[in-house]
Amino acid sequence: MPAARFTNRAAVPVARLARLARLAPPALLAACAGVSAPPPPGADAVIAALVADISAQRIESRIRALVGFGTRHTLSDTTSATQGIGAARRWIKAELDACSVAAGGRLQVAFDEHVEPPGARVPRATPVVNVVATLPGTQAGSRERLIVVSGHYDSRASDVMDAQSAAPGANDDASGTAAVMEMACVMARHRFDATLVFMAVAGEEQGLLGATHWAAQAKRQGLQIDAMITNDIIGSPVGDFGQRDARQLRLFADGLTPLLRLVLRPPANQSADDAAAQEAVRQQLDALARAGGNADLPTHQLGRHLKEIGERALPGFQVNLIQRPDRYLRGGDHLPFLARGYPAVRFTEPFENFRHQHQDVRIENGVRYGDLPEFVDFAYVADVARINIAGLAALARAPAAPKQARIEVLELTNDTALRWEPNTEDDLAGYRVVWRETGSPVWQHRRDVGMVTRVVMTGLSKDNLIFGVQAVDRDGHASLAAFPLPLSR
């Protein structure tokens, strides 16, 4: 593909731009050049239909059904038809099987089971069973790309080892499980380029057991996971001080910290493969440090995408990007994916009420404790599901991110030269350069550059701005941004 050079795409005369380049900061220059914050693209009919199809009533029904199993503790009964984790997982699979039948059988539903050996929170060898529903992609060049979304269906009481007491887990995490089930059933009626994987995982409260097993298997098999989202505690916009905001949602998105941990805290008695992986991570961190890319790993790009698409799908809703892997003292099912180098994020409600998490059901000093349905806002869960489904659909219909994106640092210049390898999708329409000021958490500007693999952004200095490159298909769906690493020779 040819290179492109942008020198006069604006209505402003070139001479005036040159004068502004000497006087104005890059952000002002971009604005004067007619390149501003991305305007909302035309309505996407498929995403609009998916968002409209999400039902708060179905989500409520499924949350109440999950609560009805009494406890879903990983060590609880597996033989009863009505109580315990065994009954819960069989019910989840039956629900997803019914959705698959209604959608023509395209949703492939299966148990993913392994036996967890005895450990800190597992006193005996215990089967841990995920329920996995796969919606195969339909585009030859994209179906190997996986987009994973999960909630965990196990629950707990105050004592993490108590497998007998009531543990309704309405918010933690029947809310996330019900949202994922709803997304699977709605999306099964549509076709997407990439493959979608919907998971109800077990063993989260005992140490992220189900997610760790699935992520480890994916890594061993060399699966290409472009994105992983977990929904955990998404059931209430009310905090423990009574604060309430049903139009906010937290999104934890940080891919850097897991890499730093791998380098700074290598596993004991590491194998040659572990050492090689650690050295590869060290080199990656060095390249990112030289490029100022500590906030531009694929996980950060996934967070920006979900915020942009979700807020566009639900006007007035605010997705708060938080550059941490998770909350202090807590952890979710995205962490095993992050630890294996996959882009992974977590959605969680804006405030938390700890009287309704990890608590025995009781009344104490006139205060009601326990994770009960009466403390879940089902309409809010439905809105979180809408945020999810918009982002998932946009990703699953978009091309892959461009590979080998590079920023040329070959000479002193106030321009920015970018290059990348061409995508292979049949419906590729071209590429888009996005950029932002270094202090901005989100992309502020964009420019479509056509079917080229090199572009010079005249008057935009690589020293002052952060750049990314996206692939765009003929329907306007854009990939996650690829962060360009320095090319010095």
N, C-alpha and C positions, 0 to 999 in steps of 0.2 A: 504494500500500500504506500502511496506517496506521503511525503511530509506536508505539513501545512504551516503557514506563517501568517499570524493575524496582525496586521498593521493598521488597517482602517476599516473596522467593522462598525464603527460608530457614526452617528450623524455629526459628531464633532470633528472639525477639520484636523488633519494630522499635525499641522504646525501648532495648533492650540494644545493638542495632547502633549506634544513635546515640551511645551512651555509648562504645562501642568505637572509633567513628570519631574521637572526640576524643582517645583515648588510644593507639590502636594504629596501627602502620604499615599501609599498604594491603594488603600480603601477608597479614598476620594477619587483617585484616578479611575478606578474601576467603575465607580458610579457615573463619572463624567463620560466614560466610554460607552455608556448605555448598558452596562452589565450590572444588574442589581441582584438582590436576594431572589432565589428561584420563585417565580410565580406558580401558583397551583396549576398543574396541568389540567387538561380536559377531564371530565368525569370518566372514571373507569367503570363501565357498566357491570363487569363481573364482580369487582370488589364491592361496589354499591349493593349488588344483590346479596353477596355473602354477608355483609354487615347487617342488612335488613332481615336476613333469615335467622339470625341468632335470637333465641327465645329465652327470656328470663324464666318463663313458666317451666320449660323443660329442664333448665338448669336447677331450679328449685326442687323439682320432682326427683332429680338424680341425687342432689345433696341429701334430701330427706331419706331416700332409699339407702344411701351409704351409711347415714347415721343409724338407720334401723338395724344394722348388723351388730349393734351393741358395742363391740370393740373390733378394730381391724389391726390390732397389734400383730407384728410379724410373728410372734411366738404363740398367737392365739389359735383356737380350734380351726382345723382345716377340713373336718369331715361333716360338720353340721350343714344342713341345707339353709339355715336361717341366721346363724350366728357365727361370728369370727371371720378371719381373713380369707379362709377358703371359700366360704359362701360369697364374700364380697367380690373376689376376683372372678368367680364363675358368673356372677351377675353382670359384672362389667363386660366380660367377653360376650355374653348373650346379647346385651344391649348393642354392642358394636357389630355383632353378627347380623342382628336385625336391620341395622342401618345399612350394612353392606348389601343385604338382599334387596332393600328398597332402592338402592342405587345401582342395581344390576350386577352386583357381585364384584365390583372393582376394588372395594376395600378388603384387604387381605388381613384377617385377624388371627392371631396366634398367641399362645403362651410362650414366654421366654423364661425358662426355669434353670436354676443352678442350685447346688447344695452349698450353703455357706458353712465353712468349718467353724468350730468353736472359737470364740474371740471375746473381746471385752464386753460386748452387749449381746452376744449370742452364746449362751452357756452350753449348747449342744448343736451338733450338725443340724441345720435347718434349711428346708427348701425355701428359696426366695423366688417368687414368680412375678414377672412383669407381664402386663397385657399390652401387646404391641399391634397396632393397626397400621398397615402400610398402604398408601395410595400411590401406585406406580406412576412415574412421569411418562409423558407421551411423546416427548421430543428425543430423537435418537442421540443428539449431542448433549442432552441435559439430564437424561433419566438416571445417570449414575451419580448425579449430585443429590445429596440427601439434606432435607431440612427437617429437623427434629423438634417436636414440642412435647412437653411432659407436665404431669402433675403426679404427686405420690398419693397412693390410696391407703397406705397404712396409717395408723393413728397411735396415740399413747396417752396415758394418764400422767399423774405427777411423777410417779416412779417409772423411769424408762424401762424397767424390767417387769413391770406389772402387766401380765397378759390376761388378767381375769376381770379387773374392774371396768366399769363403763368408760369408754374412750370414744365419744361421738365424733370428734375430729371434723366438725362441720366446716370450719374455716381452714384448719390445718390438717389435711388438705383436701377435704371433699370439694371445696370450692375450686381448686385448681384441676382436680380430676374431672369434675362435672364440666368445667369450661373446655377442657381438652376433648372430652367425649362429644360435646356439642359441636366443636369445630370439626372433628372427624366426620360426624354425620352430615353436617352441612356441606363440607368440601367434597365429600364422596360423590356428590351429584354433578361435579364439575371436572374439567380436565386441566392439568397443569404440565408445564414443560419438565420440571424437576420432580423428584420423588419426595412425597411428604410422609413422615413417620410420626404417628401419634402414640404416646406411651403413657400408660398408668403404671407407675413403678412402685415396687414394694421395698421395704427395708430402709427407707430414708431415715426414720427415727433411730434405727439401730446402727447408723453409720454410713448412709448413702449406698447401701449394699446393692440394690437392684440397678441403680444408675451406673455404679462403678463396674459391675459385671458387663453391662451392655456397652459402655464406652470402651472397656478393655477389649472386648470381642471386636468392636468396630475397628479399633486401632490395629489389632493383629491381622484382620482381614483387609486392611488397607482401604477401608471405605472412605469416600469423600464426603465429609459432613461440612456443608457450607455454613450452617447456622444451627444452633441449639438454643431453645428457649425453655426455661422452666417457669411454671406458674405455681407459686407456693405462698399461701396466706394472701389471697386476693379477695377476701369475702366481706370486708367492712371498711368504710371510709371514716370510722369513728375511733378516736384514740382514747387512752385511759384517763385523760383529763377532760373528756367530753368534746374535744375539738372534732369538727366534722367538715369534710370537703369531698363530695362525691364526684368531683371533676379533676381529681389528681391521682397519679399513680407513680410509684417509684420503679425505676429500671436500673438495676445494678449491672454495670458494664465495664469491666476492667480486665484486659488480657495481659497486662504487664506484670502484675504481682505474681501470678503463678510461674512465669518464666524466671523472675528474680529468685523465687523460693527454690526452684530447681537448681539454680547455679549456686546460691548461697548455702543451701541445705541439701546437699546431694544424699541419696539413699546410702545407708551403710552397706558395705560389701557389694558395691555396684558391679555389674557385669561389664564386659567390653562394650556391649550394645548400649548400656546405660551411660557409660563414659562418652561414647560417640555422640549420643543424643545430647548430653550435657554440653559437649564442645560445640555442637551445631547451634544450641540455644545461646551459648556465649557469643558466638559470631553474629547471630541475629541481633542480640542486644547491642553489640558494638556498632553494627550498621545503623540501628535505630538511634543510638546515642549521637552518632555523627550527623544524622539527618534531623535531629530534634523530633523524632517520631514516637516519643513515649506515650502519646495519647492517640496513636494512629495504627494500632494493631487491628486485625480483622474483627476482634470483639468490639472495639470502639466503633468501627464502621457499622457493625450490626446494630449497636445501640442507636447511632445517629439515624440509621434507616428506619428502625421501629418507631422512634420518636416522630420523624417527619411524616411517615405514612399514617401512623395512628392518629396524630393530631389533625391530619388532613381528612381522615375518614370520620372523625368525631369532632367537628368544630367546637371550640370552647373547652375541650379536654386537654389537660396538661400532663405530659409524660416527663417526669423529672429524671434526667440522666445523673447517675451517681457513679463516679469513677472509683468504685471499690468492688471487689469480687462479691461481697455480701455484707450483711450487718455484723457488728461485733458479737462474738460469742455464739454465732449461728452459722449455718451453712446449708446450701441446697443442692439439688441434683445436677446443677450445671457445673459444679466444681470438678467432678471426675472428668468431664469433657475438657474443661480448661486445662487440667493437669496433663492432658494428652495432646494439647496443642490445637484443639478445636475452638472456633469462635462460639462462646456460650454466655448467656445472660440470664438474669432472673427478674421477673415481675413480682412485685409485692405491694400491698396496699400502702397508702401514704402515711398512716399512723398505725400503731399496734396497741392493743389492749391486752396486757399480759395476764390479766385475770381470766382470759378466755383462750389461753394457749397452754398446753402441757399442764393442765390442772385437773385434779379430781373434781367430779361434779358434786357441788355442795353449796350450802349457804353458810357463810361465816361472818359474824358481826353484821348481819343484815345485808351482806354483799353476795351476789350470785356469782359463783365460779363455775368454770367448765366451758368447753368449746361446743356450744349448743346452736341449733339452727336459729333460735330467736335472736342471736347476735350477728346473724349474717344478713346483708343487704343484697338480695338476689338480683335486683336491677343493676346494682353496681358490678356484681360478678359478670353480668351480661355485657356491660360496657367494656370491662377488661377483656372479655372474649372477643369483642368487636375490634379492639385495638390489636389484639393478637392476630385475628384472622385477616385483617387488612394487610399487616406486615408480612404474614406468611404467604398470602396470595401474590403480593407484589414481588416477593423474592422468588417464588416458584414459577412465575411467568417471565422472569427477567433472565438475561444471559448471565454467564459466569463473570466474575470480576476479571479484568485483563491481567495477564501474567507478565512477570518481569518488568513491571513499571520502573522506570529510572528517570532521575532528574540529572541533567548534564552539568557537571562542575568542571568544565574543561578550560574555561577562561573567565576573566573578570568581565562581567556584564550585568546590566540591570534588567535584562530580559530573563525569561525562564524557558528552557528547552526541555521537553518531556518526550519520552519514547516508551514503547511497550510492544509486546508480541500480539499479533492479530488473533482475535477470537475465531472460532470455527462454526458457530451456530448458523443455520441456514437463514434465519430471519433477522440477522444482524443488520442494523441500519447505520451504525457509526459509533462514535465515541463522544464522551462529554468530559470536559475538564471542570473540576469544582475546586474552589479555594475559599480560604477563610483567614482572618487575622489570627495570630498565634494565641490570643487570649480567648477566642471563641470556641465553645464546645461543639458547635454545629457548623455545617457548610453555609457560607453566606452568599456565594456567587457561583455561577455556572456558565459554561459556554459550550455549545455543541460544535464539534470540530470536523465532523464528517468521517468518511472512511479512510482515515490516515492512521499511521502508527508512530508519527513524530509530529510535534507541534511546537512552535515557538510563541510564547505568550509575551508579546512585545509590551514593554513598559510595566510589566508586573514582576517584581523582584523576588527571586527565590529566597533571598536573605530575610525578607519581611513577612512572607506569607507561607501558609501550609497548603499544599496542592494534593489533589487526588484525581484518578482517572476512572471513569465508569464506561461500561459497554451498554449500548442502548439498542433495543430491537425496534422493529417496524411499528409496533403498537405503542412505543414510547416508554416501555418498561426499562428501568435502569438498574444495573447491577450494583452491588456494594462497591464502594470506592476502593481502588487499589492505591496504596501509599507508595510513592516513588522513592526508592533508595538512591543514594548518590552514585553516579557513574563518573569516575575521574580519569578513565583512560579507555 
